[in-house]
Amino acid sequence: MSWQVQAICAGKAVTFRDDEHSAIAKQALTGPVAFNQLGIAGDEQADRLHHGGPEMAVHHYPLDHHEYWRGELGDHPLLAAPGAFGTNIAMTGLTEDTVMLGDRYRLGGVLLEVCQPRKPCWKIEHRFGEKRMVKRILATGRCGWFYRVVEDGTAQAGDSLELVERISEDWSMRRVFDGIWGTSAPRDSGVLREIAALHRLAEDLRSKVEAMLEQRPD
């Protein structure tokens, strides 16, 4: 199975709010783009404590969701841009329901591995000027996900993203996201234990899930 990538995007850290900086405004790149373990060459993260690193190397947010957001926000001008949500890989055809934890995809000369869903933060709301967005992402699971870069290489817009390995059909990005951050309460300890044991889960997220379990009385 393969899908054509419509844009590969990167951004520079710029002033965002007061003295805060952000590189969430990603712009489409032209020509071959280099990928390495830290992501796309030239792509920046202003807050390296919470963003970036090998387990948040490449962010994929489905263009499929832009129509949903038009229903929520109207014809917002940012929704015309492929990098609107801090997106590195922009395309249609894959969503959180169809992408599984541990999936490996070949993009040009790059091998990518799905390692965690993306937890939304306030910067999405500030970028769009809309305070309901994090709540809607938590409720709907329209979160996007991160890849590790398993093999460095180059890729460009128009290349195919090809599924080359799937280790399990059980844990979609939506299911992992809902188990950790979904709006159902209380969180299911059994589900959290299953997530913490998943092969290829990002280690930083595994630690956070284990910390959640330690705080639970059961």
GUNU-222707 format. One record per residue: residue in three letters; x, y, z of N, C-alpha, C in turn. Coordinates in steps of 0.1 Angstrom, whole numbers, padded with zeros to 4 digits, always signed. Example, Ala and Ser with C-alpha at 12.3 -4.5 7.8 and 13.67 -1.06 7.14 Angstrom:
// GUNU-222707
ALA+0132-0057+0078+0123-0045+0078+0132-0033+0078 SER+0128-0022+0071+0137-0011+0071+0129+0000+0079 
***
This chain:
// GUNU-222707
MET+0008-0012+0000+0000+0000+0000+0009+0012+0000 SER+0005+0022-0008+0013+0035-0008+0004+0046-0011 TRP+0008+0058-0007+0001+0071-0009+0011+0082-0013 GLN+0006+0091-0021+0015+0101-0026+0016+0113-0016 VAL+0028+0117-0013+0030+0128-0004+0028+0141-0011 GLN+0020+0150-0006+0017+0162-0013+0027+0173-0010 ALA+0032+0173+0002+0042+0183+0006+0050+0178+0018 ILE+0063+0182+0018+0072+0180+0029+0075+0194+0034 CYS+0073+0196+0047+0074+0210+0053+0084+0211+0064 ALA+0089+0223+0066+0098+0226+0077+0096+0241+0081 GLY+0101+0244+0093+0099+0258+0097+0111+0262+0106 LYS+0112+0275+0108+0122+0282+0116+0115+0287+0129 ALA+0122+0287+0139+0117+0293+0152+0117+0308+0151 VAL+0105+0313+0153+0103+0328+0153+0094+0332+0165 THR+0094+0345+0168+0086+0350+0179+0071+0346+0177 PHE+0065+0341+0187+0052+0335+0186+0042+0342+0195 ARG+0045+0343+0208+0036+0349+0218+0045+0355+0229 ASP+0044+0369+0230+0052+0375+0240+0067+0372+0238 ASP+0073+0366+0248+0087+0362+0245+0089+0347+0241 GLU+0078+0341+0239+0078+0327+0234+0082+0326+0219 HIS+0089+0315+0216+0092+0313+0202+0086+0299+0198 SER+0084+0298+0185+0078+0285+0180+0082+0284+0165 ALA+0083+0271+0161+0085+0268+0146+0073+0260+0141 ILE+0061+0262+0147+0049+0255+0143+0045+0259+0128 ALA+0048+0270+0124+0044+0275+0110+0054+0268+0100 LYS+0050+0256+0095+0059+0249+0086+0055+0253+0071 GLN+0065+0254+0063+0063+0258+0049+0068+0247+0040 ALA+0061+0245+0029+0064+0234+0020+0078+0237+0013 LEU+0086+0226+0012+0099+0227+0007+0099+0221-0008 THR+0108+0226-0016+0109+0221-0029+0122+0213-0031 GLY+0121+0204-0040+0133+0195-0043+0136+0185-0033 PRO+0147+0178-0034+0150+0167-0024+0153+0173-0011 VAL+0148+0166+0000+0149+0171+0014+0156+0160+0021 ALA+0166+0164+0029+0174+0154+0037+0167+0151+0051 PHE+0166+0138+0054+0161+0134+0067+0172+0127+0075 ASN+0172+0130+0088+0182+0122+0097+0174+0119+0110 GLN+0182+0114+0119+0175+0109+0132+0168+0120+0139 LEU+0172+0133+0137+0165+0144+0144+0154+0150+0135 GLY+0152+0145+0123+0141+0150+0115+0146+0155+0102 ILE+0140+0166+0097+0142+0171+0084+0153+0182+0086 ALA+0163+0182+0077+0174+0191+0077+0168+0205+0076 GLY+0172+0214+0086+0167+0228+0085+0154+0230+0093 ASP+0147+0220+0097+0135+0221+0105+0139+0224+0120 GLU+0132+0234+0126+0136+0238+0139+0125+0235+0149 GLN+0129+0234+0162+0119+0233+0173+0124+0243+0184 ALA+0116+0253+0187+0120+0263+0197+0121+0257+0211 ASP+0112+0249+0214+0111+0243+0228+0116+0228+0227 ARG+0129+0226+0229+0135+0213+0227+0131+0204+0239 LEU+0126+0209+0250+0122+0201+0261+0110+0193+0258 HIS+0100+0199+0250+0087+0193+0247+0086+0189+0233 HIS+0095+0193+0224+0093+0191+0210+0107+0186+0204 GLY+0106+0179+0193+0118+0174+0186+0125+0162+0193 GLY+0137+0159+0188+0144+0147+0192+0140+0135+0184 PRO+0148+0124+0185+0146+0112+0177+0132+0106+0177 GLU+0124+0108+0188+0111+0102+0189+0100+0111+0185 MET+0104+0123+0181+0094+0133+0175+0101+0139+0163 ALA+0108+0131+0156+0116+0136+0145+0108+0141+0133 VAL+0097+0135+0130+0089+0139+0118+0074+0138+0122 HIS+0067+0149+0120+0053+0150+0124+0044+0148+0112 HIS+0034+0140+0113+0025+0137+0102+0011+0141+0107 TYR+0005+0151+0101-0009+0155+0104-0017+0154+0091 PRO-0028+0145+0091-0035+0143+0079-0042+0155+0073 LEU-0040+0157+0060-0047+0167+0053-0062+0164+0053 ASP-0065+0151+0055-0079+0147+0055-0087+0155+0066 HIS-0080+0159+0077-0087+0166+0088-0090+0181+0085 HIS-0084+0186+0075-0086+0200+0072-0101+0204+0070 GLU-0108+0194+0063-0122+0197+0060-0130+0197+0073 TYR-0127+0188+0082-0133+0188+0096-0131+0202+0102 TRP-0119+0207+0102-0116+0220+0109-0123+0231+0102 ARG-0125+0230+0089-0133+0241+0082-0147+0241+0087 GLY-0152+0229+0091-0165+0229+0097-0166+0235+0111 GLU-0154+0234+0118-0153+0240+0131-0150+0255+0131 LEU-0141+0259+0122-0135+0272+0122-0139+0281+0110 GLY-0147+0275+0101-0149+0283+0089-0138+0282+0079 ASP-0138+0290+0069-0127+0290+0059-0115+0297+0064 HIS-0108+0292+0074-0097+0298+0080-0085+0297+0070 PRO-0078+0309+0068-0068+0309+0058-0056+0299+0060 LEU-0053+0296+0073-0042+0286+0076-0045+0272+0071 LEU-0058+0269+0069-0062+0256+0065-0059+0253+0050 ALA-0055+0264+0043-0051+0262+0029-0036+0258+0028 ALA-0029+0258+0039-0014+0256+0039-0012+0241+0044 PRO-0003+0234+0037-0001+0220+0041+0006+0218+0055 GLY+0013+0229+0059+0020+0228+0072+0012+0235+0084 ALA-0001+0236+0082-0009+0244+0092-0008+0239+0106 PHE-0006+0226+0109-0006+0221+0122+0008+0218+0127 GLY+0018+0224+0121+0032+0221+0124+0036+0208+0117 THR+0029+0205+0106+0030+0193+0098+0043+0192+0090 ASN+0050+0181+0091+0062+0179+0083+0058+0171+0070 ILE+0049+0161+0071+0045+0153+0060+0030+0156+0058 ALA+0026+0161+0047+0012+0165+0044+0007+0156+0032 MET-0004+0149+0034-0010+0141+0024-0023+0136+0029 THR-0031+0131+0020-0044+0125+0023-0043+0109+0022 GLY-0052+0102+0028-0052+0088+0027-0049+0080+0039 LEU-0042+0086+0048-0038+0079+0061-0044+0088+0072 THR-0050+0081+0082-0055+0088+0094-0051+0080+0107 GLU-0054+0085+0118-0051+0078+0131-0058+0065+0132 ASP-0069+0063+0124-0076+0050+0125-0069+0039+0117 THR-0061+0043+0107-0055+0033+0098-0040+0032+0100 VAL-0034+0040+0108-0019+0040+0111-0017+0033+0124 MET-0009+0022+0124-0006+0015+0136+0007+0018+0143 LEU+0008+0017+0156+0020+0018+0163+0030+0008+0157 GLY+0042+0013+0154+0053+0004+0149+0053+0003+0134 ASP+0043+0008+0127+0043+0007+0112+0056+0014+0107 ARG+0062+0007+0097+0073+0013+0090+0069+0017+0075 TYR+0073+0029+0071+0070+0034+0058+0083+0038+0051 ARG+0084+0035+0038+0095+0040+0030+0090+0052+0023 LEU+0097+0063+0024+0095+0076+0017+0108+0079+0009 GLY+0108+0078-0004+0120+0080-0011+0131+0071-0005 GLY+0142+0077-0001+0153+0069+0005+0153+0069+0020 VAL+0141+0073+0026+0140+0074+0040+0131+0062+0046 LEU+0135+0056+0057+0126+0047+0064+0121+0053+0077 LEU+0108+0054+0078+0102+0060+0089+0094+0050+0098 GLU+0094+0052+0111+0087+0043+0120+0077+0050+0129 VAL+0065+0046+0129+0055+0053+0138+0057+0050+0152 CYS+0059+0060+0161+0063+0057+0175+0054+0063+0185 GLN+0045+0073+0181+0036+0079+0191+0027+0088+0185 PRO+0014+0090+0191+0005+0100+0187+0010+0114+0192 ARG+0005+0124+0186+0009+0138+0191-0001+0143+0201 LYS+0004+0147+0212-0005+0154+0222-0006+0168+0218 PRO-0018+0174+0217-0019+0188+0213-0015+0197+0225 CYS-0010+0209+0221-0007+0219+0231-0013+0232+0227 TRP-0011+0242+0236-0017+0255+0235-0013+0262+0222 LYS-0001+0259+0216+0004+0266+0205-0005+0264+0192 ILE-0012+0253+0192-0022+0251+0181-0033+0261+0182 GLU-0038+0263+0194-0049+0273+0196-0044+0287+0193 HIS-0032+0290+0198-0027+0304+0196-0025+0306+0181 ARG-0020+0296+0174-0017+0298+0160-0030+0301+0152 PHE-0040+0294+0155-0053+0295+0148-0062+0306+0155 GLY-0059+0311+0167-0067+0321+0173-0080+0315+0178 GLU-0080+0302+0182-0093+0295+0185-0090+0286+0198 LYS-0097+0289+0209-0095+0283+0221-0101+0269+0223 ARG-0109+0265+0213-0116+0252+0214-0108+0240+0208 MET-0097+0243+0202-0091+0233+0194-0085+0221+0201 VAL-0078+0224+0212-0072+0213+0220-0084+0203+0225 LYS-0094+0209+0230-0106+0201+0235-0111+0193+0224 ARG-0112+0198+0212-0118+0191+0201-0108+0180+0196 ILE-0096+0182+0197-0086+0172+0193-0087+0160+0204 LEU-0088+0164+0216-0089+0153+0227-0101+0145+0225 ALA-0112+0152+0221-0125+0145+0220-0126+0136+0207 THR-0119+0141+0196-0121+0134+0183-0109+0125+0180 GLY-0098+0127+0186-0086+0119+0183-0079+0123+0170 ARG-0082+0135+0165-0076+0140+0153-0062+0147+0157 CYS-0053+0138+0161-0041+0143+0168-0028+0143+0159 GLY-0028+0135+0148-0015+0133+0141-0006+0124+0149 TRP+0006+0121+0143+0015+0112+0150+0030+0116+0146 PHE+0039+0109+0153+0053+0111+0150+0060+0099+0145 TYR+0070+0101+0137+0078+0090+0132+0092+0092+0138 ARG+0099+0080+0140+0113+0080+0141+0119+0079+0127 VAL+0131+0083+0125+0138+0081+0112+0147+0069+0115 VAL+0144+0057+0109+0152+0045+0111+0164+0045+0101 GLU+0162+0050+0089+0172+0051+0079+0172+0065+0073 ASP+0184+0072+0075+0185+0085+0069+0184+0084+0053 GLY+0180+0095+0047+0180+0096+0033+0173+0109+0028 THR+0169+0109+0016+0163+0121+0010+0149+0117+0004 ALA+0140+0126+0004+0127+0125-0002+0122+0138-0006 GLN+0112+0138-0014+0106+0151-0019+0091+0149-0021 ALA+0084+0161-0022+0070+0161-0025+0068+0153-0038 GLY+0057+0145-0038+0054+0137-0050+0059+0123-0048 ASP+0068+0120-0039+0072+0106-0036+0061+0099-0030 SER+0061+0086-0030+0051+0077-0024+0056+0073-0010 LEU+0046+0073-0001+0048+0068+0013+0043+0054+0012 GLU+0052+0044+0014+0048+0030+0012+0049+0022+0025 LEU+0038+0016+0029+0039+0007+0040+0047-0005+0037 VAL+0058-0007+0045+0067-0019+0043+0067-0029+0054 GLU+0062-0025+0066+0062-0034+0077+0051-0030+0087 ARG+0043-0040+0091+0033-0038+0101+0034-0049+0111 ILE+0037-0046+0124+0039-0056+0134+0026-0060+0141 SER+0016-0051+0140+0003-0054+0148-0008-0046+0142 GLU-0020-0052+0142-0032-0045+0137-0040-0039+0149 ASP-0034-0041+0161-0042-0039+0174-0042-0025+0179 TRP-0031-0017+0176-0030-0004+0183-0028+0007+0173 SER-0039+0012+0169-0039+0024+0160-0035+0036+0168 MET-0031+0046+0160-0028+0059+0167-0040+0064+0175 ARG-0052+0062+0170-0064+0067+0177-0065+0060+0190 ARG-0063+0046+0190-0065+0038+0202-0055+0042+0212 VAL-0042+0044+0208-0032+0047+0218-0035+0061+0224 PHE-0038+0071+0215-0041+0084+0219-0053+0084+0229 ASP-0064+0077+0226-0076+0077+0235-0072+0071+0248 GLY-0064+0060+0248-0061+0053+0260-0053+0062+0270 ILE-0045+0071+0264-0037+0080+0273-0044+0093+0276 TRP-0049+0100+0266-0054+0113+0267-0069+0115+0264 GLY-0075+0105+0260-0089+0106+0256-0098+0112+0267 THR-0110+0115+0264-0119+0123+0273-0126+0113+0282 SER-0126+0100+0280-0133+0091+0289-0125+0091+0302 ALA-0133+0091+0313-0127+0091+0327-0134+0081+0336 PRO-0127+0075+0345-0113+0076+0347-0105+0067+0336 ARG-0092+0070+0335-0084+0062+0326-0084+0047+0330 ASP-0084+0038+0320-0084+0024+0323-0069+0020+0326 SER-0067+0015+0338-0053+0011+0342-0048-0001+0333 GLY-0058-0010+0330-0054-0021+0322-0049-0017+0308 VAL-0056-0007+0302-0052-0002+0289-0039+0005+0290 LEU-0037+0013+0301-0024+0019+0302-0012+0009+0304 ARG-0015-0002+0311-0004-0012+0312-0001-0018+0299 GLU-0011-0021+0291-0009-0026+0277-0001-0016+0269 ILE-0004-0004+0270+0003+0006+0262+0017+0007+0266 ALA+0020+0007+0279+0033+0008+0284+0042-0004+0280 ALA+0036-0015+0276+0043-0027+0272+0045-0028+0257 LEU+0040-0018+0249+0040-0019+0235+0054-0018+0229 HIS+0057-0027+0220+0069-0027+0212+0069-0015+0203 ARG+0080-0008+0202+0083+0004+0194+0076+0017+0199 LEU+0069+0017+0210+0064+0029+0216+0076+0038+0219 ALA+0074+0051+0217+0085+0061+0221+0088+0059+0236 GLU+0100+0059+0239+0104+0056+0253+0100+0068+0262 ASP+0100+0080+0258+0096+0091+0266+0081+0090+0270 LEU+0073+0085+0260+0059+0083+0262+0057+0071+0272 ARG+0065+0061+0270+0063+0049+0279+0066+0054+0293 SER+0076+0062+0295+0079+0067+0309+0067+0075+0315 LYS+0061+0083+0306+0049+0091+0311+0037+0082+0315 VAL+0035+0071+0307+0024+0062+0310+0027+0054+0322 GLU+0039+0050+0324+0043+0043+0337+0041+0052+0349 ALA+0044+0065+0347+0042+0075+0358+0027+0076+0361 MET+0019+0076+0351+0005+0077+0353+0000+0065+0362 LEU+0005+0053+0358+0002+0041+0366+0006+0042+0380 GLU+0018+0047+0383+0023+0048+0396+0014+0057+0405 GLN+0008+0067+0399-0001+0076+0406-0015+0071+0409 ARG-0018+0060+0403-0032+0055+0404-0032+0045+0417 PRO-0043+0046+0424-0044+0038+0436-0046+0023+0434 ASP-0050+0020+0421-0052+0005+0418-0040+0000+0411 
***
